[in-house]
Amino acid sequence: MNKLILIVLLLSGVTSLNAQNFKFGKVSKEELQEQFNPADPSANATVLYSNEKVSYKYSVDKGFIVSREIHKRIKIYTKAGAEWANHSVELYDKSRTWEEEISGLKAFTFNYENGKVVKSKLTKAGVFEEKKNEYWKYIKYTMPNIKPGSVVEYKYIVDSPFPSRLNDVYLQQEIPIKRFDFKIEIPEYYKFKMHHNIKSSLNPKLETVVKHRKLTISWRGKPGQSSMMDKQEETIEYKANLITYNGNNIPAIHEESFISNLNDYKSKLSFELRSTEGFNGKITNYATNWDSVTEKIYKSEGFGGQLTKHNYFEKDIDALILPLTTKGDKVYAIYNFVKSKVKWNEFIGVYTLNGVKKAYKEGIGNVADINLMLTAMLRYAGVDANPVLVSTKDNGVPLYPTRQGFNYVICGVEVDNEVALLDASGKNTTVNIVPKKVLNWQGRIIREHGSSAWVNLFPKKNSASTTMVSATLNKDLIFTGKVRNQQTDYYAYDYRNKYAGVGNESLVKALSKDKGEIEITNLSVKNDRALGKPTQQSYDFTYQDGTEEIGTDVYVSPMLFLAEEDNVFNNETRQYPIDLKFPRTNKNIINIKIPEGYRIKSIPESVKLIMSDGLGEYSFLVKQNGNTVQVSEMFIINFPIVPVSYYSDLKETYKKLIEKNAEKIVLEKI
């Protein structure tokens, strides 16, 4: 009987889905009154309907263009779900000749009020444009009158003059999708290989059929003749591949802590261009391997062409390196010279914006301007330097050969079969300390003679944070003492990004808050601007919250204000790798002097845990020497990215860390 009821419910759900009116503007009372998603009651919002149609249209002026028609209807259940009422469209915007255009934008918010469906229209005031970089812009809009229960619906068309490039199609979102219809029709003149994201657990079922189409093209005269000749037309018959997908009840993909880019794990379709064919039958083959991709990038004027220009900097570099004898000194001198000479304009890309000469003269440029200039200068000085193509974390990991897979370029200096990474666009970067958004698996180094190879972008050594505390517990059960902290590499980089240049008073307030409202005096900071050196802090402190009296005993928190209380790895299971960005070593050494009139009744037990396969270790060692207790804690993770298979090991180790941090030294009066 229960099985029969389940079948009936499932069938009724399918019938309801099929009977639903997906025509734009036809939002039903039932949709507005729905209070939660039956398939995922925890969802803050749900895509009720998503429709995407991609087609090729022919223009006499531009040839084939790609047209994307988007239609979405989204249900908002909670206040947190209101973020899904905001939308942005990314458009290529290099020039009027080569730009993507949006048209036909219509958007409404629907609410059910006093027994009626109330519709609120998106106005021009709610739509604005934002420049991303020199190549891209966003059209953004926020829907009006949003509240729990609202349904938002919008549609628009994007026309692109780039028929050889097709956007990824995401079949999954951070919220559930009840219905997704997708259709793309590609003429035989463009040969793509379609990829489904192998990192996704979903396996969408696609249908492909061949359609016979006709196209009328027109021109005036023959090539080389006057354009005033009579207009000529020809009707061409061709084949097109029609690919469709119809998905129902697609589950949400949920965010996890320490994840680089959730899009890397969504179900999606990607299209890799293999070849194009002209109306005259001429076939052009495109990149089928990474060597050909990098070769095309290198040969472009906006990339490789910039590396051959020297005359604009020769006098300055000659004077700079004249007194220097080693290549290492030359690397640091030229690197720091570029950082001081040319400031980053906040734009990224693998191609220069206005060229290295102009960037050098004006003192400002994009990432490619700066780092290709750096590469050229280092080569001029006799250093084996080459550009390294990178895909930043928000751009994802390129899984197949494509020029669009890279969106950033840094410089690589090769010494003794190792590659030192340099990015002169960052204020606090230094040799082998590049922005964390660049630490995305591997980059592609392109050498001067044309070869290319993969380069590991992850840091090769652990960044370290070491804190030493000398504390005295006074008779009033208040701690006083001194703290010394030293941070290297990426810990120092993070510190500089957060605190370098901050006034002493503001820094004291920030540190006091970070450490649990301790009172800090005599703060001293060293090397906060000395890139490449460890940052150092020292200060005196007063701390009142580290003890608790229960009867005649006093319970002392041996970790004081350094105790970790929240387990950041508390989920039972893990779906995606843990992106820690860099390997690390955290060490705390705390010496606590017990006041007269008390003796130590008990101390926490020491423990040491070794994680498997060299992942890392945790140790919590406690020693008593007379009226002094020393706690030495060390937590090491040697992997910048921890695979899912190691999650339980990491989770249990961190759980033990939290437990040990909560344990107490027990004192009794004598």
Residue pairs with C-beta under 8 A, 6 or more apart in sequence:
13 38
14 248
17 178
17 179
17 248
20 28
20 31
20 48
20 49
20 179
21 28
22 49
22 51
22 73
22 179
24 71
24 106
24 153
24 155
25 108
25 119
25 153
27 73
27 110
27 117
27 151
27 153
29 112
29 117
31 48
31 73
31 75
31 151
32 110
32 111
32 112
32 117
32 149
32 150
32 151
33 112
33 149
34 75
34 77
35 77
35 149
36 43
36 77
37 43
37 46
37 75
37 77
37 176
37 178
39 176
39 249
39 251
40 46
40 176
40 251
40 252
43 77
43 81
43 175
43 176
43 252
44 76
44 77
44 78
44 80
44 81
44 84
44 175
45 74
45 75
45 76
45 77
45 78
45 81
45 84
45 175
46 74
46 75
46 77
46 175
46 176
46 177
46 178
47 72
47 73
47 74
47 75
47 173
47 175
47 176
47 177
47 178
47 180
48 73
48 74
48 75
48 151
48 178
48 179
49 71
49 72
49 73
49 178
49 179
49 180
49 181
50 71
50 72
50 73
50 177
50 179
50 180
50 181
51 69
51 70
51 71
51 72
51 180
51 181
51 182
52 68
52 69
52 70
52 71
52 169
52 181
52 182
52 183
53 68
53 69
53 182
53 183
53 184
54 66
54 67
54 68
54 69
54 166
54 169
54 183
54 184
54 185
55 66
55 67
55 69
55 184
55 185
56 64
56 65
56 66
56 67
56 163
56 185
56 186
56 187
56 190
56 240
57 64
57 65
57 66
57 67
57 159
58 64
58 65
58 215
58 217
59 65
60 217
60 218
60 219
62 161
63 163
64 163
64 187
64 189
64 190
65 159
65 160
65 161
65 163
66 159
66 160
66 162
66 163
66 165
66 166
67 157
67 158
67 159
67 160
68 157
68 158
68 159
68 160
68 167
69 155
69 156
69 157
70 154
70 155
70 156
70 157
70 158
71 153
71 154
71 155
72 153
72 154
72 155
73 151
73 152
73 153
74 84
74 85
74 151
74 152
74 153
74 175
75 150
75 151
76 82
76 84
76 85
76 146
76 147
76 148
76 149
76 150
76 151
76 152
77 148
77 149
78 148
79 148
81 148
81 175
82 146
82 147
82 148
84 152
84 175
85 109
85 142
85 143
85 146
85 150
85 152
86 140
86 141
86 142
86 143
87 140
87 141
87 143
87 154
88 130
88 138
88 139
88 140
88 141
89 102
89 138
89 139
89 140
89 156
89 158
90 132
90 136
90 137
90 138
91 99
91 100
91 101
91 102
91 136
91 137
91 138
91 139
91 158
92 98
92 99
92 100
92 135
92 136
92 160
92 162
93 99
93 100
93 131
93 135
93 136
93 137
94 134
94 135
97 161
98 161
98 162
99 161
100 158
100 159
100 160
100 161
100 162
101 158
101 159
102 139
102 156
102 157
102 158
103 156
103 157
103 158
103 159
104 155
104 156
104 157
105 122
105 127
105 139
105 141
105 154
105 155
105 156
106 122
106 154
106 155
106 156
107 121
107 122
107 141
107 143
107 152
107 153
107 154
107 155
108 119
108 120
108 121
108 122
108 143
108 152
108 153
108 154
109 119
109 120
109 122
109 143
109 144
109 145
109 146
109 150
109 151
109 152
110 117
110 118
110 119
110 120
110 150
110 151
110 152
110 153
111 117
111 118
111 120
111 145
111 147
111 149
111 150
111 151
112 118
112 149
118 145
120 143
120 144
120 145
121 144
122 141
122 143
122 144
122 154
123 144
126 141
126 142
126 143
126 144
127 139
127 140
127 141
128 139
128 140
128 141
129 137
129 138
129 139
129 140
130 137
130 138
130 140
131 137
131 138
132 138
133 346
133 347
133 348
133 349
133 366
134 347
134 349
134 353
134 366
135 349
141 154
143 150
143 152
143 154
146 152
163 190
164 190
164 273
164 276
164 286
165 273
165 404
166 184
166 186
166 192
166 271
168 268
168 269
168 270
168 271
169 182
169 184
169 268
169 269
170 263
170 266
170 267
170 268
171 177
171 180
171 182
171 202
171 204
171 245
171 247
171 250
171 266
171 267
171 268
171 269
172 200
172 202
172 250
172 251
172 252
172 253
172 266
172 267
172 268
173 252
173 253
173 266
174 252
174 253
174 254
174 255
174 262
175 252
176 249
176 250
176 251
176 252
177 247
177 249
177 250
178 248
178 249
179 246
179 247
179 248
180 245
180 246
180 247
180 248
180 250
181 244
181 245
181 246
181 247
182 244
182 245
182 246
182 247
182 269
183 242
183 243
183 244
183 245
184 242
184 243
185 211
185 240
185 241
185 242
185 243
186 192
186 240
186 241
186 243
187 213
187 215
187 238
187 239
187 240
188 238
188 239
188 240
188 241
188 277
189 238
189 276
189 277
189 278
189 279
190 273
190 276
190 277
191 273
191 274
191 275
191 276
191 277
192 271
192 272
192 273
192 274
193 271
193 272
193 274
193 400
194 206
194 243
194 269
194 270
194 271
194 272
195 269
195 270
195 271
195 272
195 399
195 400
196 203
196 204
196 267
196 268
196 269
196 270
197 264
197 265
197 266
197 267
197 268
197 270
197 399
198 399
199 264
199 265
200 265
200 266
200 267
200 268
202 250
202 251
202 267
204 245
204 247
204 267
204 269
205 245
206 243
206 244
206 245
206 269
207 243
207 244
207 245
208 241
208 242
208 243
208 244
209 241
209 242
210 239
210 240
210 241
210 242
211 239
211 240
211 241
211 242
212 237
212 238
212 239
212 240
213 237
213 238
213 239
213 240
214 235
214 236
214 237
214 238
215 235
215 236
215 237
215 238
216 233
216 234
216 235
216 236
217 233
217 234
217 236
217 279
218 231
218 232
218 233
218 234
219 231
219 232
220 227
220 228
220 229
220 230
220 231
220 232
221 227
221 228
221 229
221 230
221 232
236 279
245 269
250 267
253 262
253 265
253 266
253 267
254 575
255 262
256 571
256 574
256 575
256 576
257 568
257 569
257 578
258 568
258 578
258 579
258 580
259 576
259 577
259 578
259 579
260 393
260 440
260 579
260 641
261 393
261 394
261 395
261 396
261 397
262 576
263 396
264 396
264 397
265 575
265 576
270 399
270 400
272 400
272 401
272 402
273 286
273 287
273 402
274 285
274 286
274 288
275 283
275 284
275 285
275 286
276 283
276 284
276 286
277 283
277 284
278 284
286 292
287 293
287 296
287 401
287 402
287 403
288 401
289 401
290 401
290 444
290 452
290 454
291 451
291 452
292 401
293 401
293 402
293 403
293 405
293 444
294 389
294 444
294 446
294 452
295 450
295 452
296 403
297 303
297 304
297 350
297 389
297 403
297 406
297 446
298 304
298 446
298 450
300 351
302 351
302 352
302 355
302 368
303 350
303 351
303 352
303 368
303 372
303 387
303 409
304 446
306 352
306 355
306 356
306 368
306 369
306 372
306 373
306 376
307 372
307 375
307 376
307 379
307 387
307 448
308 376
309 355
309 356
309 357
309 376
310 376
310 380
312 356
312 357
312 360
312 361
313 360
313 373
313 376
313 377
313 380
314 380
316 337
317 334
317 337
317 377
317 380
317 381
320 333
320 334
320 337
321 330
321 333
321 334
321 381
324 330
324 333
327 381
327 382
327 383
327 415
330 378
330 381
330 382
330 383
331 378
331 383
331 413
331 420
331 422
331 431
332 431
334 374
334 377
334 378
334 381
334 383
335 374
335 422
335 424
335 430
335 431
337 377
338 370
338 373
338 374
338 377
338 424
339 424
339 427
339 429
341 360
341 363
342 359
342 360
342 363
342 364
342 365
342 369
342 370
342 373
342 424
343 363
343 364
343 365
344 364
344 365
344 366
344 367
344 370
344 425
344 426
345 353
345 364
345 365
345 366
347 353
347 366
347 367
348 366
348 367
348 392
348 407
348 408
349 366
349 367
349 368
349 407
349 408
349 409
350 368
350 389
350 406
350 407
350 408
350 409
351 368
352 359
352 365
352 366
352 368
352 369
352 372
353 359
353 365
353 366
353 368
353 369
354 365
354 369
355 369
356 365
356 369
356 372
356 373
356 376
358 365
359 365
359 366
359 369
359 370
359 373
360 373
365 373
367 408
367 409
367 423
367 425
368 409
370 424
370 425
371 387
371 409
371 410
371 411
371 422
371 423
371 424
371 425
372 387
372 409
374 385
374 411
374 422
374 424
375 385
375 386
375 387
375 411
378 385
378 411
378 413
379 385
379 448
383 413
384 413
384 414
384 415
385 411
385 412
385 413
385 414
386 411
386 412
386 414
386 445
386 446
386 447
386 448
387 409
387 410
387 411
387 412
387 445
387 446
388 409
388 410
388 411
388 412
388 419
388 421
388 443
388 444
388 445
388 446
388 455
389 406
389 408
389 409
389 443
389 444
389 445
389 446
390 406
390 407
390 408
390 409
390 410
390 438
390 440
390 443
390 457
391 397
391 398
391 405
391 406
391 407
391 408
391 440
391 443
392 407
392 408
392 437
392 438
392 440
393 436
393 437
393 439
393 440
393 579
394 437
395 405
395 407
395 408
395 440
397 440
397 441
398 405
398 406
406 444
408 438
410 421
410 422
410 423
410 434
410 438
410 443
411 421
411 422
411 423
411 424
412 419
412 420
412 421
412 422
412 443
412 445
412 455
413 419
413 420
413 422
413 431
414 420
414 445
419 445
419 455
420 431
420 432
421 431
421 432
421 434
421 438
421 455
421 457
422 429
422 431
422 432
422 434
423 429
423 434
423 435
423 438
426 434
426 435
427 497
428 493
428 496
428 497
428 500
428 531
429 435
429 493
429 531
430 531
430 532
431 532
432 459
432 460
432 489
433 489
433 490
433 493
433 531
434 457
436 490
436 581
436 582
438 457
439 457
439 458
439 459
439 581
439 582
439 640
440 457
441 457
441 458
442 454
442 455
442 456
442 457
443 454
443 455
443 457
444 452
444 453
444 454
444 455
445 452
445 453
445 454
445 455
446 452
447 453
458 582
458 583
458 640
458 641
459 489
459 490
459 582
459 583
459 640
461 489
461 583
462 489
462 582
462 583
462 584
462 585
462 636
462 638
463 487
463 488
463 489
463 490
463 491
463 492
463 582
463 583
463 584
463 585
464 486
464 487
464 488
464 489
464 491
464 584
464 585
464 586
464 587
465 485
465 486
465 487
465 488
465 491
465 584
465 585
465 586
465 587
466 485
466 486
466 487
466 587
466 588
466 589
467 483
467 484
467 485
467 562
467 587
467 588
467 589
468 483
468 484
468 485
468 588
468 589
468 590
469 481
469 482
469 483
469 560
469 562
469 588
469 589
469 590
469 591
470 481
470 482
470 591
471 479
471 480
471 481
471 543
471 560
471 590
471 591
471 592
471 593
472 479
472 480
472 481
472 592
472 593
472 595
473 479
473 546
473 547
473 556
473 592
473 593
473 594
473 595
474 480
474 595
475 595
475 596
475 597
477 547
477 549
477 554
478 542
478 543
478 544
479 541
479 542
479 543
479 544
479 546
479 547
479 560
479 592
480 540
480 541
480 542
480 543
481 540
481 541
481 543
482 538
482 539
482 540
482 541
483 537
483 538
483 539
483 540
483 541
484 536
484 537
484 538
485 536
485 537
485 538
486 534
486 535
486 536
486 537
487 494
487 495
487 534
487 535
488 534
489 582
490 581
490 582
490 584
491 535
491 584
492 527
492 533
492 534
492 535
495 528
495 535
496 528
496 529
496 531
496 535
499 507
499 510
499 525
499 528
500 528
500 529
501 528
501 529
502 510
504 523
504 525
507 523
507 525
508 520
508 523
508 539
511 520
511 523
511 537
511 539
512 518
512 519
512 520
515 541
515 561
515 562
516 543
516 545
516 561
517 545
518 541
518 542
518 543
518 561
519 541
519 542
519 543
520 539
520 540
520 541
521 539
521 540
521 541
521 542
522 538
522 539
522 540
523 537
523 538
523 539
524 537
524 538
524 539
525 535
525 536
525 537
526 535
526 536
526 537
527 533
527 534
527 535
527 536
528 535
541 561
543 560
543 561
545 561
546 556
546 557
546 560
546 561
547 554
547 555
547 556
547 557
548 554
548 555
549 555
552 668
552 669
553 601
553 666
553 667
553 668
554 598
554 666
554 667
554 668
555 664
555 665
555 666
555 667
556 592
556 664
556 665
556 666
556 667
557 563
557 664
557 665
558 590
558 592
558 603
558 604
558 622
558 629
558 631
558 663
558 664
558 665
559 588
559 590
559 631
559 633
559 661
560 590
560 592
562 588
562 590
563 661
563 662
564 657
564 658
564 661
565 658
565 661
565 662
566 658
567 654
567 655
567 658
568 654
569 578
569 647
569 650
569 651
569 654
569 655
570 651
570 655
571 651
573 647
574 644
574 647
574 651
575 644
576 644
577 641
577 642
577 643
577 644
578 641
578 642
578 647
578 650
579 640
579 641
580 637
580 639
580 640
580 641
580 642
581 640
582 640
583 637
583 638
583 639
583 640
584 636
584 637
585 634
585 635
585 636
586 633
586 634
586 635
586 636
587 632
587 633
587 634
587 635
588 631
588 632
588 633
588 634
589 630
589 631
589 632
589 633
590 630
590 631
590 632
590 633
591 628
591 629
591 630
592 628
592 629
592 630
592 631
592 665
593 627
593 628
594 600
594 627
594 628
594 629
594 667
596 627
597 669
597 670
598 667
598 668
598 669
598 670
599 627
599 667
599 668
599 670
600 624
600 627
600 629
600 665
600 666
600 667
601 666
601 667
601 668
602 665
602 666
603 622
603 624
603 629
603 665
603 666
604 620
604 622
604 631
604 660
604 663
604 664
604 665
605 622
606 619
606 620
606 621
606 622
607 618
607 619
607 620
607 656
607 660
608 617
608 618
608 619
608 620
608 621
609 617
609 618
609 619
609 653
609 656
610 617
611 617
611 618
611 646
611 649
611 650
611 653
612 646
612 649
613 646
614 638
615 637
615 638
615 639
615 642
615 646
615 649
615 650
616 635
616 636
616 637
616 638
616 639
616 650
616 653
617 634
617 635
617 636
618 634
618 635
618 636
618 653
618 654
618 656
618 657
619 632
619 633
619 634
620 631
620 632
620 633
620 657
620 660
621 631
621 632
621 633
622 629
622 630
622 631
622 632
623 629
623 630
623 632
624 630
629 665
633 660
635 657
637 650
639 646
642 650
